[in-house]
Amino acid sequence: MKYKRPANFSLALPALLLALGLACAGCSDSKADPKAEAPPPANVEKEENTGVVATAHPEQFVLASAIEHKSAPELSATGVVSPDITRNVPVISAASGRVVEIRARLGDSVKKGQILMRVQSADIAGAFADYRKAVADYKLAGIQFDRARLLYDKGAISLNDYQTAEDVENKAKVDVENTTERLHVLGSSTLDHPTGIVDIHAPASGVITDQQVTNASGVQGLSAPVNPFTISDLSRVWIICDVYENNLSQIHLGDYADLRLNAWPDKVLKGRIANIAPILDPTIRTAKVRLELENPGFLRVGMFVTAIFHGAKTETHTAVPATAILHLHDRQWVYVPAGAGKFRRIEVTVGGMLPGNMQEILSGLAPGAQVIQDALVFQNTTEQ
């Protein structure tokens, strides 16, 4: 018997294939594992603590105990040596003219009365001419007054004429005194004929800290905007420091500060706080603090000074041998025991040097802690 295909077989076959494909896709989706498609987990490795160093022979490194140290809080500020302006004396030339000779220079030590410069001035010639005229008038007025007195005694002139002659002589005398004083103010004398050159003398002893004239330069007398020289008495000086506003509460008027100089690091001077400026610098937010002290002889204007201000209340800090401090990359470290044959490097904040080659530690280490006495030797040994 021969099989006969249905008439709609060609139309049903594509639909059957499509349904079979969708069923297979659904089966594959239901069996997929999301974890299999996720990326593999990251493998995190813990970094070794570089601050802990192990050594096979810890007994060869001597340990030292940190001790307790009491001290007042310190504030450090940079200052500059300046002259005491109350001891500055200006050198002036009352006579205007031209400088013909300079006998002193900036930085020279001078004595009172020493000639600093010579000025050729036309003011001297005019003042001396006025003086000579006043002397001649006074001489003539004296002769006329003597004659008037003689005539008055004999009744030849009236009392009014006599008093007039007396008044003329008195006024002539005043003119002589005025012209003489003017010559003295200009720096000349009436004893001999002036040459038109006046000597300018030092009004006080000290050091010339400012010079505004040179040879052949002109001076304008009392109307000059600047003085030819300034003499400073440097037996007592000022230290001008800049202190930030956050630290102003730590300083007080009348307190003393330690002063250290780079040129003489072994010398410590004492300066008294005489003034705290009431106005802050708006740019760097600092106040000018002025310290005053006697000059021991080696302080020079312009020197940099480190001023250390001490607080009133004492604080407890730690002290260790200076060799226990390791200076590395502008930071300070010490090594403390961290178990069998291990030492941990910890950072500390150091203060000043103490007697006995001890170093003050402000933070990072408590009193009683054990530290390696020679940190540099330990560091070099572990790096080998």
Short mmCIF file of the C-alpha atoms (twelve columns), coordinates in Angstrom:
data_MODEL
# 
_entry.id   MODEL 
# 
loop_
_atom_site.group_PDB 
_atom_site.id 
_atom_site.type_symbol 
_atom_site.label_atom_id 
_atom_site.label_alt_id 
_atom_site.label_comp_id 
_atom_site.label_asym_id 
_atom_site.label_seq_id 
_atom_site.Cartn_x 
_atom_site.Cartn_y 
_atom_site.Cartn_z 
_atom_site.pdbx_PDB_model_num 
ATOM 1   C CA . MET A 1   0.000  0.000   0.000  1 
ATOM 2   C CA . LYS A 2   1.468  3.321   -0.950 1 
ATOM 3   C CA . TYR A 3   1.651  6.284   1.601  1 
ATOM 4   C CA . LYS A 4   -0.108 9.431   0.545  1 
ATOM 5   C CA . ARG A 5   1.198  12.831  2.003  1 
ATOM 6   C CA . PRO A 6   -1.502 15.162  3.325  1 
ATOM 7   C CA . ALA A 7   -2.270 18.206  1.262  1 
ATOM 8   C CA . ASN A 8   -1.262 20.754  4.026  1 
ATOM 9   C CA . PHE A 9   2.036  19.029  4.915  1 
ATOM 10  C CA . SER A 10  4.217  21.637  3.238  1 
ATOM 11  C CA . LEU A 11  2.655  24.406  5.307  1 
ATOM 12  C CA . ALA A 12  2.851  22.617  8.693  1 
ATOM 13  C CA . LEU A 13  6.534  21.633  8.432  1 
ATOM 14  C CA . PRO A 14  8.046  25.174  8.894  1 
ATOM 15  C CA . ALA A 15  5.830  25.859  11.890 1 
ATOM 16  C CA . LEU A 16  6.926  22.598  13.480 1 
ATOM 17  C CA . LEU A 17  10.607 23.430  13.021 1 
ATOM 18  C CA . LEU A 18  10.159 26.933  14.564 1 
ATOM 19  C CA . ALA A 19  8.388  25.510  17.639 1 
ATOM 20  C CA . LEU A 20  11.144 22.929  18.068 1 
ATOM 21  C CA . GLY A 21  13.843 25.668  17.939 1 
ATOM 22  C CA . LEU A 22  12.159 27.828  20.589 1 
ATOM 23  C CA . ALA A 23  11.833 24.837  22.885 1 
ATOM 24  C CA . CYS A 24  15.531 24.073  22.593 1 
ATOM 25  C CA . ALA A 25  16.441 27.736  23.331 1 
ATOM 26  C CA . GLY A 26  14.287 27.721  26.455 1 
ATOM 27  C CA . CYS A 27  15.975 24.605  27.681 1 
ATOM 28  C CA . SER A 28  19.451 26.084  27.218 1 
ATOM 29  C CA . ASP A 29  18.483 29.325  29.075 1 
ATOM 30  C CA . SER A 30  17.159 27.436  32.051 1 
ATOM 31  C CA . LYS A 31  20.382 25.489  32.441 1 
ATOM 32  C CA . ALA A 32  22.870 28.549  32.161 1 
ATOM 33  C CA . ASP A 33  24.986 29.346  35.366 1 
ATOM 34  C CA . PRO A 34  25.468 33.138  36.077 1 
ATOM 35  C CA . LYS A 35  28.532 32.448  38.250 1 
ATOM 36  C CA . ALA A 36  30.253 30.757  35.355 1 
ATOM 37  C CA . GLU A 37  29.980 33.932  33.261 1 
ATOM 38  C CA . ALA A 38  31.217 36.344  36.113 1 
ATOM 39  C CA . PRO A 39  34.929 37.452  36.126 1 
ATOM 40  C CA . PRO A 40  37.245 35.547  38.477 1 
ATOM 41  C CA . PRO A 41  37.665 37.077  41.981 1 
ATOM 42  C CA . ALA A 42  40.733 39.349  42.570 1 
ATOM 43  C CA . ASN A 43  43.606 37.777  44.394 1 
ATOM 44  C CA . VAL A 44  44.457 40.299  47.221 1 
ATOM 45  C CA . GLU A 45  47.907 39.938  48.707 1 
ATOM 46  C CA . LYS A 46  48.687 41.701  51.974 1 
ATOM 47  C CA . GLU A 47  51.771 43.899  51.786 1 
ATOM 48  C CA . GLU A 48  54.425 43.198  54.351 1 
ATOM 49  C CA . ASN A 49  54.776 45.833  57.103 1 
ATOM 50  C CA . THR A 50  57.924 47.709  56.102 1 
ATOM 51  C CA . GLY A 51  58.133 49.332  59.530 1 
ATOM 52  C CA . VAL A 52  59.045 46.039  61.218 1 
ATOM 53  C CA . VAL A 53  62.598 44.767  60.784 1 
ATOM 54  C CA . ALA A 54  63.783 41.321  61.881 1 
ATOM 55  C CA . THR A 55  67.357 40.566  62.847 1 
ATOM 56  C CA . ALA A 56  69.057 37.283  63.641 1 
ATOM 57  C CA . HIS A 57  71.153 38.728  66.464 1 
ATOM 58  C CA . PRO A 58  69.109 41.317  68.381 1 
ATOM 59  C CA . GLU A 59  71.400 40.993  71.397 1 
ATOM 60  C CA . GLN A 60  74.141 43.023  69.682 1 
ATOM 61  C CA . PHE A 61  71.988 46.170  69.708 1 
ATOM 62  C CA . VAL A 62  71.893 47.996  73.028 1 
ATOM 63  C CA . LEU A 63  68.521 49.238  74.213 1 
ATOM 64  C CA . ALA A 64  67.972 52.500  76.082 1 
ATOM 65  C CA . SER A 65  64.984 53.582  78.155 1 
ATOM 66  C CA . ALA A 66  63.142 56.797  77.318 1 
ATOM 67  C CA . ILE A 67  63.053 59.056  80.351 1 
ATOM 68  C CA . GLU A 68  60.606 61.728  81.436 1 
ATOM 69  C CA . HIS A 69  61.521 65.344  80.782 1 
ATOM 70  C CA . LYS A 70  59.592 68.379  82.043 1 
ATOM 71  C CA . SER A 71  59.902 71.623  80.135 1 
ATOM 72  C CA . ALA A 72  57.923 74.699  79.220 1 
ATOM 73  C CA . PRO A 73  56.427 74.833  75.724 1 
ATOM 74  C CA . GLU A 74  58.622 76.628  73.238 1 
ATOM 75  C CA . LEU A 75  57.818 78.811  70.260 1 
ATOM 76  C CA . SER A 76  60.485 79.488  67.661 1 
ATOM 77  C CA . ALA A 77  60.464 82.556  65.392 1 
ATOM 78  C CA . THR A 78  62.958 84.103  63.005 1 
ATOM 79  C CA . GLY A 79  64.072 87.679  63.578 1 
ATOM 80  C CA . VAL A 80  66.476 90.293  62.257 1 
ATOM 81  C CA . VAL A 81  68.864 92.546  64.159 1 
ATOM 82  C CA . SER A 82  67.840 96.181  63.705 1 
ATOM 83  C CA . PRO A 83  69.159 99.439  65.180 1 
ATOM 84  C CA . ASP A 84  67.254 101.058 68.014 1 
ATOM 85  C CA . ILE A 85  65.572 103.927 66.160 1 
ATOM 86  C CA . THR A 86  65.391 105.963 69.346 1 
ATOM 87  C CA . ARG A 87  69.200 106.041 69.207 1 
ATOM 88  C CA . ASN A 88  69.415 107.103 65.551 1 
ATOM 89  C CA . VAL A 89  70.836 110.598 65.015 1 
ATOM 90  C CA . PRO A 90  70.447 112.273 61.601 1 
ATOM 91  C CA . VAL A 91  73.370 114.279 60.197 1 
ATOM 92  C CA . ILE A 92  72.148 117.435 58.480 1 
ATOM 93  C CA . SER A 93  73.728 120.285 56.599 1 
ATOM 94  C CA . ALA A 94  72.032 123.596 57.261 1 
ATOM 95  C CA . ALA A 95  73.930 125.106 54.311 1 
ATOM 96  C CA . SER A 96  72.920 124.060 50.818 1 
ATOM 97  C CA . GLY A 97  75.606 123.525 48.229 1 
ATOM 98  C CA . ARG A 98  77.885 120.926 46.661 1 
ATOM 99  C CA . VAL A 99  79.834 118.201 48.459 1 
ATOM 100 C CA . VAL A 100 83.563 118.669 47.825 1 
ATOM 101 C CA . GLU A 101 84.911 116.019 50.197 1 
ATOM 102 C CA . ILE A 102 83.600 112.985 52.106 1 
ATOM 103 C CA . ARG A 103 85.601 111.738 55.075 1 
ATOM 104 C CA . ALA A 104 83.319 108.951 56.319 1 
ATOM 105 C CA . ARG A 105 81.535 106.050 54.681 1 
ATOM 106 C CA . LEU A 106 78.619 103.731 55.345 1 
ATOM 107 C CA . GLY A 107 79.485 101.337 58.168 1 
ATOM 108 C CA . ASP A 108 82.265 103.493 59.654 1 
ATOM 109 C CA . SER A 109 82.424 104.070 63.395 1 
ATOM 110 C CA . VAL A 110 82.660 107.783 64.136 1 
ATOM 111 C CA . LYS A 111 83.173 109.984 67.176 1 
ATOM 112 C CA . LYS A 112 81.194 113.047 68.152 1 
ATOM 113 C CA . GLY A 113 82.677 116.154 66.501 1 
ATOM 114 C CA . GLN A 114 84.453 114.217 63.742 1 
ATOM 115 C CA . ILE A 115 84.293 115.809 60.269 1 
ATOM 116 C CA . LEU A 116 82.084 113.702 58.004 1 
ATOM 117 C CA . MET A 117 82.054 115.852 54.848 1 
ATOM 118 C CA . ARG A 118 82.777 119.339 53.510 1 
ATOM 119 C CA . VAL A 119 80.237 121.393 51.569 1 
ATOM 120 C CA . GLN A 120 80.916 124.386 49.347 1 
ATOM 121 C CA . SER A 121 78.002 126.762 49.909 1 
ATOM 122 C CA . ALA A 122 77.030 130.225 48.690 1 
ATOM 123 C CA . ASP A 123 74.904 130.580 51.818 1 
ATOM 124 C CA . ILE A 124 78.069 131.144 53.848 1 
ATOM 125 C CA . ALA A 125 79.204 134.062 51.691 1 
ATOM 126 C CA . GLY A 126 75.792 135.728 51.918 1 
ATOM 127 C CA . ALA A 127 75.552 135.189 55.666 1 
ATOM 128 C CA . PHE A 128 79.053 136.584 56.239 1 
ATOM 129 C CA . ALA A 129 78.250 139.663 54.132 1 
ATOM 130 C CA . ASP A 130 75.157 140.320 56.237 1 
ATOM 131 C CA . TYR A 131 77.256 139.904 59.357 1 
ATOM 132 C CA . ARG A 132 79.858 142.446 58.216 1 
ATOM 133 C CA . LYS A 133 77.129 144.985 57.346 1 
ATOM 134 C CA . ALA A 134 75.532 144.475 60.751 1 
ATOM 135 C CA . VAL A 135 78.862 145.028 62.483 1 
ATOM 136 C CA . ALA A 136 79.459 148.253 60.511 1 
ATOM 137 C CA . ASP A 137 75.969 149.530 61.312 1 
ATOM 138 C CA . TYR A 138 76.430 148.709 64.980 1 
ATOM 139 C CA . LYS A 139 79.749 150.533 65.063 1 
ATOM 140 C CA . LEU A 140 78.232 153.646 63.468 1 
ATOM 141 C CA . ALA A 141 75.181 153.517 65.730 1 
ATOM 142 C CA . GLY A 142 77.492 153.333 68.750 1 
ATOM 143 C CA . ILE A 143 79.397 156.456 67.685 1 
ATOM 144 C CA . GLN A 144 76.166 158.362 67.054 1 
ATOM 145 C CA . PHE A 145 74.746 157.293 70.385 1 
ATOM 146 C CA . ASP A 146 77.881 158.472 72.225 1 
ATOM 147 C CA . ARG A 147 77.627 161.835 70.473 1 
ATOM 148 C CA . ALA A 148 73.927 162.140 71.268 1 
ATOM 149 C CA . ARG A 149 74.592 161.400 74.915 1 
ATOM 150 C CA . LEU A 150 77.244 164.113 75.080 1 
ATOM 151 C CA . LEU A 151 74.957 166.640 73.426 1 
ATOM 152 C CA . TYR A 152 72.056 165.671 75.622 1 
ATOM 153 C CA . ASP A 153 74.153 166.125 78.757 1 
ATOM 154 C CA . LYS A 154 74.940 169.667 77.590 1 
ATOM 155 C CA . GLY A 155 71.326 170.362 76.669 1 
ATOM 156 C CA . ALA A 156 72.052 170.668 72.953 1 
ATOM 157 C CA . ILE A 157 69.452 168.054 71.867 1 
ATOM 158 C CA . SER A 158 66.124 166.967 73.172 1 
ATOM 159 C CA . LEU A 159 65.356 163.792 75.096 1 
ATOM 160 C CA . ASN A 160 63.557 162.386 72.056 1 
ATOM 161 C CA . ASP A 161 66.673 162.680 69.890 1 
ATOM 162 C CA . TYR A 162 68.731 161.010 72.590 1 
ATOM 163 C CA . GLN A 163 66.286 158.063 72.873 1 
ATOM 164 C CA . THR A 164 66.182 157.697 69.093 1 
ATOM 165 C CA . ALA A 165 69.973 157.343 68.932 1 
ATOM 166 C CA . GLU A 166 69.863 154.796 71.744 1 
ATOM 167 C CA . ASP A 167 67.179 152.771 69.918 1 
ATOM 168 C CA . VAL A 168 69.223 152.724 66.706 1 
ATOM 169 C CA . GLU A 169 72.230 151.340 68.569 1 
ATOM 170 C CA . ASN A 170 70.154 148.622 70.252 1 
ATOM 171 C CA . LYS A 171 68.671 147.503 66.944 1 
ATOM 172 C CA . ALA A 172 72.105 147.427 65.338 1 
ATOM 173 C CA . LYS A 173 73.299 145.225 68.191 1 
ATOM 174 C CA . VAL A 174 70.408 142.815 67.599 1 
ATOM 175 C CA . ASP A 175 71.321 142.597 63.900 1 
ATOM 176 C CA . VAL A 176 74.887 141.653 64.813 1 
ATOM 177 C CA . GLU A 177 73.644 138.916 67.136 1 
ATOM 178 C CA . ASN A 178 71.234 137.539 64.512 1 
ATOM 179 C CA . THR A 179 73.817 137.416 61.732 1 
ATOM 180 C CA . THR A 180 76.347 135.830 64.070 1 
ATOM 181 C CA . GLU A 181 73.870 133.122 65.045 1 
ATOM 182 C CA . ARG A 182 73.041 132.473 61.401 1 
ATOM 183 C CA . LEU A 183 76.720 131.871 60.653 1 
ATOM 184 C CA . HIS A 184 76.924 129.453 63.557 1 
ATOM 185 C CA . VAL A 185 73.841 127.562 62.346 1 
ATOM 186 C CA . LEU A 186 75.380 127.238 58.894 1 
ATOM 187 C CA . GLY A 187 78.507 125.824 60.488 1 
ATOM 188 C CA . SER A 188 80.807 128.814 59.977 1 
ATOM 189 C CA . SER A 189 82.609 131.144 62.372 1 
ATOM 190 C CA . THR A 190 82.941 134.906 62.637 1 
ATOM 191 C CA . LEU A 191 86.596 134.783 63.740 1 
ATOM 192 C CA . ASP A 192 88.017 134.752 60.234 1 
ATOM 193 C CA . HIS A 193 86.854 135.297 56.725 1 
ATOM 194 C CA . PRO A 194 84.986 132.144 55.597 1 
ATOM 195 C CA . THR A 195 86.052 130.439 52.410 1 
ATOM 196 C CA . GLY A 196 82.555 129.314 51.456 1 
ATOM 197 C CA . ILE A 197 83.328 125.725 52.538 1 
ATOM 198 C CA . VAL A 198 81.635 124.472 55.657 1 
ATOM 199 C CA . ASP A 199 82.596 121.339 57.629 1 
ATOM 200 C CA . ILE A 200 79.787 118.970 58.630 1 
ATOM 201 C CA . HIS A 201 80.577 117.314 61.977 1 
ATOM 202 C CA . ALA A 202 79.166 114.177 63.582 1 
ATOM 203 C CA . PRO A 203 76.547 115.194 66.179 1 
ATOM 204 C CA . ALA A 204 77.035 111.940 68.149 1 
ATOM 205 C CA . SER A 205 79.238 108.876 68.367 1 
ATOM 206 C CA . GLY A 206 78.150 105.648 66.723 1 
ATOM 207 C CA . VAL A 207 78.074 103.781 63.414 1 
ATOM 208 C CA . ILE A 208 76.976 105.262 60.088 1 
ATOM 209 C CA . THR A 209 73.989 103.098 59.130 1 
ATOM 210 C CA . ASP A 210 72.746 105.208 56.214 1 
ATOM 211 C CA . GLN A 211 74.508 107.348 53.594 1 
ATOM 212 C CA . GLN A 212 72.710 109.352 50.918 1 
ATOM 213 C CA . VAL A 213 75.549 111.515 49.511 1 
ATOM 214 C CA . THR A 214 78.599 111.026 47.325 1 
ATOM 215 C CA . ASN A 215 81.389 113.282 46.126 1 
ATOM 216 C CA . ALA A 216 80.127 116.216 44.018 1 
ATOM 217 C CA . SER A 217 76.496 115.550 44.955 1 
ATOM 218 C CA . GLY A 218 74.301 118.402 46.072 1 
ATOM 219 C CA . VAL A 219 72.740 119.016 49.451 1 
ATOM 220 C CA . GLN A 220 69.631 121.105 49.959 1 
ATOM 221 C CA . GLY A 221 70.106 122.253 53.501 1 
ATOM 222 C CA . LEU A 222 67.287 121.998 56.011 1 
ATOM 223 C CA . SER A 223 64.716 121.515 53.221 1 
ATOM 224 C CA . ALA A 224 66.365 118.304 51.995 1 
ATOM 225 C CA . PRO A 225 63.951 115.324 51.807 1 
ATOM 226 C CA . VAL A 226 66.680 112.929 53.059 1 
ATOM 227 C CA . ASN A 227 69.621 113.347 55.392 1 
ATOM 228 C CA . PRO A 228 73.197 112.909 54.117 1 
ATOM 229 C CA . PHE A 229 74.059 110.464 56.930 1 
ATOM 230 C CA . THR A 230 72.399 108.643 59.803 1 
ATOM 231 C CA . ILE A 231 74.430 107.665 62.857 1 
ATOM 232 C CA . SER A 232 73.160 104.841 65.062 1 
ATOM 233 C CA . ASP A 233 74.218 103.981 68.572 1 
ATOM 234 C CA . LEU A 234 74.441 100.174 68.371 1 
ATOM 235 C CA . SER A 235 75.262 99.624  72.027 1 
ATOM 236 C CA . ARG A 236 71.616 98.563  72.327 1 
ATOM 237 C CA . VAL A 237 69.721 96.896  69.458 1 
ATOM 238 C CA . TRP A 238 66.307 95.554  68.534 1 
ATOM 239 C CA . ILE A 239 65.325 92.082  67.309 1 
ATOM 240 C CA . ILE A 240 62.242 92.239  65.076 1 
ATOM 241 C CA . CYS A 241 60.428 88.883  64.800 1 
ATOM 242 C CA . ASP A 242 57.379 87.713  62.851 1 
ATOM 243 C CA . VAL A 243 54.959 85.672  64.987 1 
ATOM 244 C CA . TYR A 244 51.860 84.055  63.484 1 
ATOM 245 C CA . GLU A 245 48.544 85.095  64.969 1 
ATOM 246 C CA . ASN A 246 47.828 81.533  66.144 1 
ATOM 247 C CA . ASN A 247 50.888 81.739  68.429 1 
ATOM 248 C CA . LEU A 248 50.395 85.249  69.837 1 
ATOM 249 C CA . SER A 249 48.758 83.879  72.984 1 
ATOM 250 C CA . GLN A 250 52.088 82.276  73.944 1 
ATOM 251 C CA . ILE A 251 54.035 85.548  74.216 1 
ATOM 252 C CA . HIS A 252 53.601 88.410  76.665 1 
ATOM 253 C CA . LEU A 253 55.130 91.828  77.184 1 
ATOM 254 C CA . GLY A 254 58.069 91.779  79.567 1 
ATOM 255 C CA . ASP A 255 58.894 88.098  79.015 1 
ATOM 256 C CA . TYR A 256 62.369 87.058  77.904 1 
ATOM 257 C CA . ALA A 257 63.315 84.930  74.920 1 
ATOM 258 C CA . ASP A 258 66.473 82.988  74.084 1 
ATOM 259 C CA . LEU A 259 68.295 84.309  71.019 1 
ATOM 260 C CA . ARG A 260 70.575 82.146  68.879 1 
ATOM 261 C CA . LEU A 261 72.696 83.297  65.935 1 
ATOM 262 C CA . ASN A 262 74.023 81.256  63.042 1 
ATOM 263 C CA . ALA A 263 77.406 82.983  63.313 1 
ATOM 264 C CA . TRP A 264 77.796 82.061  67.010 1 
ATOM 265 C CA . PRO A 265 75.755 78.874  67.606 1 
ATOM 266 C CA . ASP A 266 77.368 78.327  71.003 1 
ATOM 267 C CA . LYS A 267 76.158 81.673  72.376 1 
ATOM 268 C CA . VAL A 268 72.662 82.191  73.791 1 
ATOM 269 C CA . LEU A 269 71.489 85.764  74.439 1 
ATOM 270 C CA . LYS A 270 68.454 87.042  76.318 1 
ATOM 271 C CA . GLY A 271 66.055 89.580  74.845 1 
ATOM 272 C CA . ARG A 272 63.055 91.213  76.530 1 
ATOM 273 C CA . ILE A 273 59.740 91.546  74.675 1 
ATOM 274 C CA . ALA A 274 59.178 95.307  74.555 1 
ATOM 275 C CA . ASN A 275 56.398 95.563  71.979 1 
ATOM 276 C CA . ILE A 276 53.830 93.398  70.177 1 
ATOM 277 C CA . ALA A 277 52.488 95.196  67.127 1 
ATOM 278 C CA . PRO A 278 48.727 95.843  67.302 1 
ATOM 279 C CA . ILE A 279 48.369 95.405  63.514 1 
ATOM 280 C CA . LEU A 280 48.867 92.112  61.652 1 
ATOM 281 C CA . ASP A 281 50.450 91.771  58.252 1 
ATOM 282 C CA . PRO A 282 47.395 90.993  56.077 1 
ATOM 283 C CA . THR A 283 49.462 88.901  53.647 1 
ATOM 284 C CA . ILE A 284 51.205 86.406  55.921 1 
ATOM 285 C CA . ARG A 285 49.059 86.926  59.052 1 
ATOM 286 C CA . THR A 286 51.930 87.728  61.398 1 
ATOM 287 C CA . ALA A 287 52.579 90.404  63.992 1 
ATOM 288 C CA . LYS A 288 55.888 92.168  64.511 1 
ATOM 289 C CA . VAL A 289 57.352 91.408  67.935 1 
ATOM 290 C CA . ARG A 290 60.201 93.611  69.148 1 
ATOM 291 C CA . LEU A 291 62.825 92.362  71.574 1 
ATOM 292 C CA . GLU A 292 65.437 94.653  73.109 1 
ATOM 293 C CA . LEU A 293 68.869 93.784  74.472 1 
ATOM 294 C CA . GLU A 294 72.326 95.181  75.074 1 
ATOM 295 C CA . ASN A 295 74.729 94.548  72.217 1 
ATOM 296 C CA . PRO A 296 77.595 92.372  73.504 1 
ATOM 297 C CA . GLY A 297 79.693 93.725  70.639 1 
ATOM 298 C CA . PHE A 298 79.250 91.098  67.937 1 
ATOM 299 C CA . LEU A 299 75.633 91.760  66.901 1 
ATOM 300 C CA . ARG A 300 75.475 93.367  63.469 1 
ATOM 301 C CA . VAL A 301 72.526 95.043  61.811 1 
ATOM 302 C CA . GLY A 302 70.788 92.651  59.412 1 
ATOM 303 C CA . MET A 303 71.841 89.404  61.113 1 
ATOM 304 C CA . PHE A 304 69.258 86.617  61.251 1 
ATOM 305 C CA . VAL A 305 68.331 85.488  64.747 1 
ATOM 306 C CA . THR A 306 66.251 82.567  65.993 1 
ATOM 307 C CA . ALA A 307 64.149 83.655  68.957 1 
ATOM 308 C CA . ILE A 308 62.810 80.931  71.260 1 
ATOM 309 C CA . PHE A 309 59.891 82.010  73.458 1 
ATOM 310 C CA . HIS A 310 59.166 79.926  76.565 1 
ATOM 311 C CA . GLY A 311 55.672 79.368  77.936 1 
ATOM 312 C CA . ALA A 312 54.748 79.722  81.601 1 
ATOM 313 C CA . LYS A 313 53.283 76.216  82.127 1 
ATOM 314 C CA . THR A 314 55.555 73.169  82.139 1 
ATOM 315 C CA . GLU A 315 54.768 70.105  80.050 1 
ATOM 316 C CA . THR A 316 55.944 66.502  80.328 1 
ATOM 317 C CA . HIS A 317 57.811 65.122  77.337 1 
ATOM 318 C CA . THR A 318 60.181 62.265  76.609 1 
ATOM 319 C CA . ALA A 319 63.958 62.258  76.267 1 
ATOM 320 C CA . VAL A 320 66.183 59.657  74.607 1 
ATOM 321 C CA . PRO A 321 69.850 59.575  73.629 1 
ATOM 322 C CA . ALA A 322 70.457 61.698  70.550 1 
ATOM 323 C CA . THR A 323 71.923 58.645  68.760 1 
ATOM 324 C CA . ALA A 324 68.565 56.870  69.085 1 
ATOM 325 C CA . ILE A 325 67.032 59.312  66.604 1 
ATOM 326 C CA . LEU A 326 67.199 58.282  62.938 1 
ATOM 327 C CA . HIS A 327 66.937 61.245  60.541 1 
ATOM 328 C CA . LEU A 328 65.513 59.931  57.286 1 
ATOM 329 C CA . HIS A 329 63.808 61.884  54.473 1 
ATOM 330 C CA . ASP A 330 63.381 65.026  56.620 1 
ATOM 331 C CA . ARG A 331 61.606 62.962  59.277 1 
ATOM 332 C CA . GLN A 332 62.713 61.474  62.602 1 
ATOM 333 C CA . TRP A 333 62.322 57.849  63.666 1 
ATOM 334 C CA . VAL A 334 63.202 55.508  66.528 1 
ATOM 335 C CA . TYR A 335 63.302 51.693  66.676 1 
ATOM 336 C CA . VAL A 336 61.341 49.948  69.457 1 
ATOM 337 C CA . PRO A 337 61.127 46.176  70.197 1 
ATOM 338 C CA . ALA A 338 58.278 44.398  68.379 1 
ATOM 339 C CA . GLY A 339 58.681 40.773  69.439 1 
ATOM 340 C CA . ALA A 340 61.408 38.153  69.278 1 
ATOM 341 C CA . GLY A 341 64.200 39.500  67.109 1 
ATOM 342 C CA . LYS A 342 61.978 42.201  65.615 1 
ATOM 343 C CA . PHE A 343 61.975 45.981  65.902 1 
ATOM 344 C CA . ARG A 344 59.405 48.484  64.698 1 
ATOM 345 C CA . ARG A 345 60.318 51.872  63.287 1 
ATOM 346 C CA . ILE A 346 58.017 54.634  64.550 1 
ATOM 347 C CA . GLU A 347 57.979 58.310  63.683 1 
ATOM 348 C CA . VAL A 348 58.516 60.916  66.417 1 
ATOM 349 C CA . THR A 349 58.534 64.693  66.702 1 
ATOM 350 C CA . VAL A 350 61.745 65.938  68.255 1 
ATOM 351 C CA . GLY A 351 62.428 69.079  70.245 1 
ATOM 352 C CA . GLY A 352 65.690 70.658  71.306 1 
ATOM 353 C CA . MET A 353 68.931 69.166  72.486 1 
ATOM 354 C CA . LEU A 354 69.299 68.506  76.218 1 
ATOM 355 C CA . PRO A 355 72.371 68.212  78.437 1 
ATOM 356 C CA . GLY A 356 74.158 64.878  78.355 1 
ATOM 357 C CA . ASN A 357 73.673 64.419  74.601 1 
ATOM 358 C CA . MET A 358 69.968 63.751  75.099 1 
ATOM 359 C CA . GLN A 359 67.237 64.673  72.623 1 
ATOM 360 C CA . GLU A 360 63.777 65.863  73.594 1 
ATOM 361 C CA . ILE A 361 60.817 64.103  71.944 1 
ATOM 362 C CA . LEU A 362 57.600 66.074  71.837 1 
ATOM 363 C CA . SER A 363 55.297 63.332  70.532 1 
ATOM 364 C CA . GLY A 364 55.323 59.759  69.278 1 
ATOM 365 C CA . LEU A 365 57.052 58.048  72.234 1 
ATOM 366 C CA . ALA A 366 56.070 57.714  75.887 1 
ATOM 367 C CA . PRO A 367 58.477 57.734  78.854 1 
ATOM 368 C CA . GLY A 368 59.660 54.261  79.821 1 
ATOM 369 C CA . ALA A 369 59.671 52.859  76.284 1 
ATOM 370 C CA . GLN A 370 62.694 50.897  75.074 1 
ATOM 371 C CA . VAL A 371 64.534 52.141  71.960 1 
ATOM 372 C CA . ILE A 372 67.665 51.048  70.137 1 
ATOM 373 C CA . GLN A 373 70.434 53.288  71.422 1 
ATOM 374 C CA . ASP A 374 72.224 53.661  68.057 1 
ATOM 375 C CA . ALA A 375 69.530 53.794  65.366 1 
ATOM 376 C CA . LEU A 376 71.898 54.625  62.497 1 
ATOM 377 C CA . VAL A 377 74.079 51.563  63.134 1 
ATOM 378 C CA . PHE A 378 70.986 49.355  63.273 1 
ATOM 379 C CA . GLN A 379 69.663 50.874  60.034 1 
ATOM 380 C CA . ASN A 380 72.942 50.285  58.207 1 
ATOM 381 C CA . THR A 381 73.202 46.714  59.517 1 
ATOM 382 C CA . THR A 382 69.723 45.716  58.369 1 
ATOM 383 C CA . GLU A 383 70.265 47.190  54.905 1 
ATOM 384 C CA . GLN A 384 73.361 45.123  54.244 1 
# 
